[in-house]
Amino acid sequence: MDQGTFRTKILGAQPDVRAPDGSDVRLLLEMSRGSMAHFALSAGMVSRAVAHKTIEEIWFFLRGKGRMWRRNGRHEEVVDVAPGVSITIPTGTQFQLRNDGDEPLEAIGVTMPPWPGANEALHVEGFWEPTVDPS
């Protein structure tokens, strides 16, 4: 991709893909050092727990309410997430998202470097029992 080219994209009405954790993903833009996507987890659902091999992410929550579990080595925590909350997911961190509300839990995520593909995520033992469709 030519880094001197400006790009603009409008958030799609339908998901582009399903993330390895089971959330719906609408792809946004990508550059050489990062990519951005919109993530949504349906009301009352719990994602599958995953860890990323090589990337790190920053998420900013836009809608809904829930909790995010993260574990990296001996450090482990569950944090409340809602509009205005931003979290980091360092490389290798195990994480899982739970929607505790009655509307979709939505976030924008920045992935650094850009998402390399489906083999990036490893399924791990989570904090909660997942309820999303495993496909």
MARSE-831335 format. One record per residue: residue number from 1; residue in three letters; y, z, x negated of N, C-alpha, C in turn. Coordinates in Angstrom, 1 decimal. Each point is the difference from the previous one (the first is absolute). Layout:
BEGIN
{nupa NUM, "Ala", {Y, Z, X}, {Y, Z, X}, {Y, Z, X}},
...
// end
This chain:
BEGIN
{nupa 1, "Met", {-1.2, 0.0, -0.8}, {1.2, 0.0, 0.8}, {1.2, 0.0, -0.9}},
{nupa 2, "Asp", {1.0, -0.8, 0.3}, {1.2, -0.1, -0.7}, {0.9, 1.2, 0.3}},
{nupa 3, "Gln", {0.3, 0.9, -1.0}, {0.7, 1.2, 0.3}, {1.5, -0.2, 0.3}},
{nupa 4, "Gly", {0.5, -1.2, -0.2}, {1.3, -0.3, 0.4}, {0.2, -0.5, 1.4}},
{nupa 5, "Thr", {-1.1, -0.1, 0.8}, {0.0, -0.4, 1.3}, {0.2, 1.2, 1.0}},
{nupa 6, "Phe", {0.9, -0.2, 0.9}, {0.2, 1.1, 1.0}, {-0.9, -0.3, 1.1}},
{nupa 7, "Arg", {-0.6, 1.1, 0.5}, {-0.9, -0.1, 1.2}, {0.4, 1.0, 1.1}},
{nupa 8, "Thr", {-0.3, -0.4, 1.2}, {0.3, 0.9, 1.1}, {-1.2, -0.1, 1.0}},
{nupa 9, "Lys", {-0.4, 1.1, 0.6}, {-1.1, 0.0, 0.9}, {0.3, 1.0, 1.1}},
{nupa 10, "Ile", {-0.4, -0.4, 1.2}, {0.1, 0.9, 1.2}, {-1.4, 0.6, 0.2}},
{nupa 11, "Leu", {0.0, 1.3, 0.3}, {-1.2, 0.7, 0.3}, {-0.8, -0.7, 1.1}},
{nupa 12, "Gly", {-1.3, -0.3, -0.2}, {-0.8, -0.7, 1.0}, {-0.3, 0.8, 1.2}},
{nupa 13, "Ala", {-0.3, -0.6, 1.1}, {-0.3, 0.7, 1.2}, {-1.4, 0.5, 0.0}},
{nupa 14, "Gln", {-0.9, -0.6, -0.8}, {-1.4, 0.3, -0.1}, {-0.4, 0.4, -1.4}},
{nupa 15, "Pro", {-1.0, 0.8, -0.2}, {-0.4, 0.4, -1.4}, {-0.5, -1.3, -0.7}},
{nupa 16, "Asp", {0.2, 0.0, -1.3}, {-0.5, -1.1, -0.8}, {-1.5, 0.3, -0.5}},
{nupa 17, "Val", {-0.2, 1.2, -0.3}, {-1.3, 0.5, -0.5}, {-0.3, 1.4, 0.4}},
{nupa 18, "Arg", {-1.2, 0.5, -0.2}, {-0.3, 1.4, 0.1}, {-0.2, 0.5, -1.4}},
{nupa 19, "Ala", {0.7, 1.1, -0.3}, {-0.1, 0.7, -1.3}, {-1.4, 0.6, -0.2}},
{nupa 20, "Pro", {-0.4, 0.3, -1.2}, {-1.3, 0.6, -0.3}, {-0.1, 1.4, 0.7}},
{nupa 21, "Asp", {1.1, 0.6, 0.3}, {0.0, 1.3, 0.7}, {-0.1, -0.1, 1.5}},
{nupa 22, "Gly", {0.1, -1.2, 0.5}, {-0.1, -0.3, 1.5}, {1.3, -0.2, 0.7}},
{nupa 23, "Ser", {1.1, 0.2, -0.7}, {1.3, -0.2, 0.7}, {0.3, -1.5, 0.1}},
{nupa 24, "Asp", {0.9, -0.3, 0.9}, {0.5, -1.4, 0.2}, {1.1, -0.3, -1.0}},
{nupa 25, "Val", {0.0, -1.1, -0.6}, {1.0, -0.4, -1.0}, {0.7, -1.2, 0.4}},
{nupa 26, "Arg", {1.3, 0.0, -0.1}, {0.9, -1.2, 0.1}, {0.6, -0.2, -1.3}},
{nupa 27, "Leu", {-0.3, -1.1, -0.6}, {0.5, -0.3, -1.4}, {1.4, -0.3, 0.0}},
{nupa 28, "Leu", {0.8, 0.6, -0.9}, {1.4, -0.3, -0.2}, {0.1, -0.9, -1.2}},
{nupa 29, "Leu", {0.9, 0.3, -0.9}, {0.3, -0.8, -1.2}, {-0.6, 0.6, -1.2}},
{nupa 30, "Glu", {-0.1, -0.9, -1.0}, {-0.6, 0.3, -1.3}, {0.8, -0.6, -1.1}},
{nupa 31, "Met", {0.1, 0.7, -1.1}, {0.6, -0.5, -1.3}, {-1.0, 0.3, -1.1}},
{nupa 32, "Ser", {0.4, -0.3, -1.2}, {-0.9, 0.1, -1.1}, {-0.5, 1.5, -0.3}},
{nupa 33, "Arg", {0.9, 1.0, 0.3}, {-0.3, 1.4, -0.3}, {-0.3, 0.8, 1.2}},
{nupa 34, "Gly", {0.0, -0.5, 1.2}, {-0.3, 0.8, 1.2}, {-0.1, -0.8, 1.2}},
{nupa 35, "Ser", {-0.6, 0.6, 1.0}, {-0.1, -0.7, 1.4}, {0.2, 1.1, 1.0}},
{nupa 36, "Met", {0.3, -0.5, 1.2}, {0.4, 0.9, 1.1}, {-0.8, -0.4, 1.3}},
{nupa 37, "Ala", {-0.4, 1.0, 0.7}, {-0.7, -0.3, 1.3}, {0.3, 1.1, 1.0}},
{nupa 38, "His", {-0.2, -0.3, 1.3}, {0.1, 0.9, 1.1}, {-1.3, 0.5, 0.4}},
{nupa 39, "Phe", {-0.3, 1.3, 0.0}, {-1.3, 0.5, 0.4}, {0.1, 0.7, 1.4}},
{nupa 40, "Ala", {-1.0, -0.1, 0.8}, {0.0, 0.7, 1.3}, {-1.4, 0.5, 0.3}},
{nupa 41, "Leu", {0.0, 1.2, 0.4}, {-1.3, 0.7, 0.4}, {0.2, 0.4, 1.5}},
{nupa 42, "Ser", {-0.9, -0.5, 0.8}, {0.1, 0.2, 1.5}, {-0.1, 1.5, 0.3}},
{nupa 43, "Ala", {0.6, 0.3, 1.2}, {0.1, 1.4, 0.5}, {-1.4, 0.7, 0.0}},
{nupa 44, "Gly", {0.0, 1.2, -0.5}, {-1.2, 0.8, -0.1}, {-1.0, -0.4, -1.0}},
{nupa 45, "Met", {0.2, -0.9, -0.8}, {-1.0, -0.5, -0.9}, {0.1, 0.7, -1.4}},
{nupa 46, "Val", {-1.1, -0.1, -0.7}, {-0.1, 0.6, -1.4}, {-0.5, -1.2, -0.9}},
{nupa 47, "Ser", {0.7, -0.3, -1.1}, {-0.4, -1.0, -0.9}, {-1.2, 0.4, -0.8}},
{nupa 48, "Arg", {-0.6, -1.0, -0.7}, {-1.0, 0.3, -1.0}, {0.7, 0.4, -1.2}},
{nupa 49, "Ala", {-0.6, 0.9, -0.8}, {0.6, 0.5, -1.2}, {-0.3, -1.0, -1.1}},
{nupa 50, "Val", {1.0, -0.3, -0.8}, {-0.1, -1.0, -1.1}, {0.7, 0.5, -1.3}},
{nupa 51, "Ala", {-0.2, -0.6, -1.1}, {0.7, 0.2, -1.2}, {0.2, -1.4, -0.6}},
{nupa 52, "His", {1.2, -0.2, -0.6}, {0.3, -1.3, -0.7}, {-0.3, 0.0, -1.5}},
{nupa 53, "Lys", {-0.6, -1.0, -0.5}, {-0.4, -0.1, -1.4}, {1.2, -0.2, -1.0}},
{nupa 54, "Thr", {0.9, -0.9, 0.4}, {1.0, -0.4, -1.0}, {1.5, 0.1, 0.5}},
{nupa 55, "Ile", {0.2, 0.1, 1.3}, {1.3, 0.0, 0.6}, {0.5, 1.4, 0.3}},
{nupa 56, "Glu", {1.3, 0.1, 0.2}, {0.6, 1.2, 0.6}, {0.9, -0.4, 1.1}},
{nupa 57, "Glu", {0.3, 0.9, 1.0}, {0.7, -0.4, 1.1}, {1.1, 1.1, 0.4}},
{nupa 58, "Ile", {1.0, -0.5, 0.7}, {1.0, 0.9, 0.6}, {0.0, -0.4, 1.5}},
{nupa 59, "Trp", {-0.1, 0.9, 0.9}, {0.0, -0.2, 1.4}, {1.2, 0.7, 0.6}},
{nupa 60, "Phe", {0.6, -0.7, 1.0}, {1.1, 0.6, 0.8}, {-0.3, -0.2, 1.5}},
{nupa 61, "Phe", {-0.1, 1.2, 0.7}, {-0.5, 0.0, 1.4}, {1.2, -0.4, 0.9}},
{nupa 62, "Leu", {-0.3, -0.8, 1.0}, {1.0, -0.5, 0.9}, {-0.2, 0.5, 1.4}},
{nupa 63, "Arg", {-1.2, 0.3, 0.4}, {-0.3, 0.3, 1.4}, {-1.3, 0.8, 0.1}},
{nupa 64, "Gly", {0.0, 0.9, 1.0}, {-1.2, 0.8, 0.3}, {0.0, 1.3, -0.8}},
{nupa 65, "Lys", {-1.2, 0.7, 0.2}, {-0.1, 1.3, -0.8}, {-1.5, 0.1, -0.3}},
{nupa 66, "Gly", {-0.2, 0.6, -1.2}, {-1.3, 0.2, -0.4}, {-0.1, 0.8, -1.3}},
{nupa 67, "Arg", {-1.1, -0.1, -0.7}, {-0.2, 0.7, -1.3}, {-0.6, -0.9, -1.0}},
{nupa 68, "Met", {0.4, 0.2, -1.3}, {-0.6, -0.8, -1.1}, {-0.7, 1.0, -0.9}},
{nupa 69, "Trp", {-1.3, -0.2, -0.3}, {-0.7, 0.8, -1.0}, {0.0, -0.8, -1.3}},
{nupa 70, "Arg", {0.3, 0.7, -1.1}, {-0.1, -0.6, -1.3}, {-0.7, 1.0, -1.0}},
{nupa 71, "Arg", {-0.8, -0.6, -0.9}, {-0.7, 0.8, -1.0}, {0.0, -0.8, -1.3}},
{nupa 72, "Asn", {0.4, 0.6, -1.1}, {0.0, -0.6, -1.3}, {-0.4, 1.1, -1.0}},
{nupa 73, "Gly", {-1.2, -0.1, -0.4}, {-0.5, 1.0, -0.9}, {-0.1, 1.3, 0.8}},
{nupa 74, "Arg", {0.5, 1.1, -0.5}, {0.0, 1.3, 0.7}, {1.1, 0.2, 0.9}},
{nupa 75, "His", {1.0, -0.9, 0.0}, {1.2, 0.1, 0.9}, {-0.4, -0.7, 1.3}},
{nupa 76, "Glu", {0.1, 0.8, 1.1}, {-0.3, -0.5, 1.4}, {1.0, 0.6, 1.0}},
{nupa 77, "Glu", {0.4, -0.8, 0.9}, {0.9, 0.4, 1.1}, {-0.1, -0.8, 1.2}},
{nupa 78, "Val", {0.4, 0.6, 1.1}, {0.2, -0.7, 1.3}, {1.4, 0.2, 0.4}},
{nupa 79, "Val", {0.7, -1.1, 0.2}, {1.4, 0.0, 0.4}, {0.3, -0.6, 1.3}},
{nupa 80, "Asp", {0.9, 0.5, 0.8}, {0.4, -0.6, 1.2}, {0.8, -1.2, -0.2}},
{nupa 81, "Val", {-0.2, -1.1, 0.7}, {0.8, -1.2, -0.1}, {0.6, -0.4, 1.3}},
{nupa 82, "Ala", {1.2, -0.5, 0.0}, {0.7, -0.4, 1.2}, {1.2, -0.8, -0.5}},
{nupa 83, "Pro", {0.8, -0.6, 0.9}, {1.1, -0.9, -0.4}, {0.9, 0.7, -1.0}},
{nupa 84, "Gly", {0.3, -0.7, -1.1}, {0.9, 0.6, -1.0}, {-0.7, 0.6, -1.2}},
{nupa 85, "Val", {-1.4, 0.2, 0.1}, {-0.7, 0.6, -1.1}, {-0.5, -1.1, -0.9}},
{nupa 86, "Ser", {0.1, 0.2, -1.3}, {-0.5, -0.9, -1.1}, {-1.0, 0.7, -0.8}},
{nupa 87, "Ile", {-1.0, -0.7, -0.4}, {-1.1, 0.6, -0.8}, {-0.4, -0.9, -1.2}},
{nupa 88, "Thr", {-0.6, 0.5, -1.0}, {-0.5, -0.8, -1.1}, {-1.5, 0.1, 0.0}},
{nupa 89, "Ile", {-0.7, -1.0, -0.5}, {-1.4, -0.1, -0.1}, {-0.2, -0.5, -1.5}},
{nupa 90, "Pro", {-0.1, 0.9, -0.9}, {-0.3, -0.4, -1.4}, {-1.4, -0.7, -0.2}},
{nupa 91, "Thr", {-0.1, -0.8, -1.0}, {-1.2, -0.7, -0.3}, {-1.2, 1.0, 0.0}},
{nupa 92, "Gly", {-1.1, -0.4, 0.6}, {-1.2, 0.9, 0.0}, {0.0, 1.1, 1.1}},
{nupa 93, "Thr", {1.1, 0.2, 0.7}, {0.1, 1.1, 1.0}, {-0.9, -0.4, 1.2}},
{nupa 94, "Gln", {-0.8, 1.0, 0.4}, {-0.7, -0.2, 1.3}, {0.9, 0.4, 1.1}},
{nupa 95, "Phe", {0.0, -0.8, 1.1}, {0.9, 0.3, 1.1}, {-0.6, -0.5, 1.3}},
{nupa 96, "Gln", {0.5, 0.7, 1.1}, {-0.4, -0.3, 1.3}, {1.1, 0.3, 1.0}},
{nupa 97, "Leu", {0.2, -0.8, 1.0}, {1.1, 0.1, 1.0}, {-0.6, 0.4, 1.3}},
{nupa 98, "Arg", {0.7, 0.9, 0.7}, {-0.4, 0.4, 1.4}, {1.2, -0.1, 0.9}},
{nupa 99, "Asn", {-0.2, -0.7, 1.1}, {1.1, -0.1, 1.0}, {-0.2, 1.0, 1.1}},
{nupa 100, "Asp", {0.9, 1.0, 0.0}, {-0.1, 1.1, 1.0}, {0.8, -0.2, 1.2}},
{nupa 101, "Gly", {0.6, -1.2, 0.2}, {0.8, -0.3, 1.1}, {-0.6, -0.9, 1.1}},
{nupa 102, "Asp", {0.9, -0.4, 0.9}, {-0.5, -0.9, 1.1}, {0.7, -1.4, -0.1}},
{nupa 103, "Glu", {0.5, -0.3, -1.2}, {0.5, -1.3, -0.3}, {-0.4, -0.4, -1.4}},
{nupa 104, "Pro", {0.0, -1.3, -0.4}, {-0.4, -0.3, -1.3}, {0.8, 0.7, -1.1}},
{nupa 105, "Leu", {-0.7, 0.4, -1.1}, {0.6, 0.5, -1.2}, {0.3, -1.1, -0.9}},
{nupa 106, "Glu", {1.3, -0.3, -0.3}, {0.4, -1.1, -0.8}, {0.7, 0.3, -1.2}},
{nupa 107, "Ala", {-0.3, -0.7, -1.1}, {0.7, 0.2, -1.3}, {0.2, -1.3, -0.7}},
{nupa 108, "Ile", {1.0, -0.1, -0.8}, {0.2, -1.1, -1.0}, {-0.6, 0.5, -1.3}},
{nupa 109, "Gly", {-0.8, -0.8, -0.7}, {-0.5, 0.4, -1.3}, {0.3, -1.0, -1.0}},
{nupa 110, "Val", {0.4, 0.5, -1.2}, {0.3, -0.9, -1.1}, {-1.1, 0.3, -1.0}},
{nupa 111, "Thr", {-0.7, -1.1, -0.5}, {-1.1, 0.0, -0.9}, {0.4, -0.5, -1.3}},
{nupa 112, "Met", {-0.3, 0.7, -1.1}, {0.4, -0.4, -1.3}, {-1.2, 0.1, -1.0}},
{nupa 113, "Pro", {-0.5, -1.0, -0.7}, {0.5, -1.4, 0.2}, {-0.5, -0.5, 1.4}},
{nupa 114, "Pro", {0.2, -1.3, 0.3}, {-0.3, -0.5, 1.4}, {-1.5, 0.2, 0.2}},
{nupa 115, "Trp", {-0.4, 0.1, 1.3}, {-1.3, 0.2, 0.4}, {-0.9, -1.0, -0.5}},
{nupa 116, "Pro", {-1.1, 0.3, -0.8}, {-0.8, -1.0, -0.7}, {-1.2, -0.5, 0.9}},
{nupa 117, "Gly", {-0.3, 0.6, 1.1}, {-1.1, -0.4, 0.9}, {-0.9, 1.1, 0.4}},
{nupa 118, "Ala", {-0.9, -0.4, 0.9}, {-0.9, 1.0, 0.6}, {-0.8, 0.9, -0.9}},
{nupa 119, "Asn", {-0.3, -0.5, -1.2}, {-0.8, 0.8, -1.0}, {0.8, 1.2, -0.6}},
{nupa 120, "Glu", {1.3, 0.0, 0.3}, {0.9, 1.1, -0.6}, {-0.3, 1.4, 0.5}},
{nupa 121, "Ala", {-0.4, 0.1, 1.3}, {-0.3, 1.2, 0.7}, {-1.4, 0.5, -0.1}},
{nupa 122, "Leu", {-0.2, 1.3, -0.3}, {-1.3, 0.6, 0.0}, {-0.1, 0.9, 1.2}},
{nupa 123, "His", {-1.0, 0.0, 0.8}, {-0.2, 0.9, 1.0}, {-0.5, 1.4, -0.6}},
{nupa 124, "Val", {0.6, 1.0, 0.5}, {-0.3, 1.4, -0.5}, {-0.3, 0.9, 1.1}},
{nupa 125, "Glu", {-0.5, 1.2, -0.3}, {-0.2, 1.1, 1.0}, {1.4, 0.5, 0.4}},
{nupa 126, "Gly", {0.3, 0.0, 1.3}, {1.3, 0.4, 0.4}, {0.1, 1.5, 0.5}},
{nupa 127, "Phe", {1.2, 0.3, 0.5}, {0.2, 1.4, 0.5}, {-0.4, 0.1, 1.4}},
{nupa 128, "Trp", {0.2, -1.1, 0.8}, {-0.4, -0.1, 1.4}, {-1.1, -1.1, 0.2}},
{nupa 129, "Glu", {-0.7, 0.1, 1.1}, {-0.9, -1.0, 0.4}, {0.8, -1.2, 0.5}},
{nupa 130, "Pro", {-0.2, -1.2, -0.6}, {0.7, -1.2, 0.5}, {-0.4, -0.4, 1.3}},
{nupa 131, "Thr", {1.0, -0.6, 0.8}, {-0.3, -0.5, 1.3}, {0.3, -1.5, 0.2}},
{nupa 132, "Val", {0.5, -0.6, -1.1}, {0.3, -1.5, 0.1}, {-1.2, -0.8, -0.1}},
{nupa 133, "Asp", {0.0, -1.2, 0.5}, {-1.1, -0.9, -0.1}, {-0.2, -0.3, -1.5}},
{nupa 134, "Pro", {-1.2, 0.1, -0.5}, {-0.3, -0.2, -1.5}, {0.1, -1.4, -0.4}},
{nupa 135, "Ser", {0.2, -1.0, 0.9}, {0.0, -1.4, -0.5}, {1.4, -0.4, -0.5}},
// end
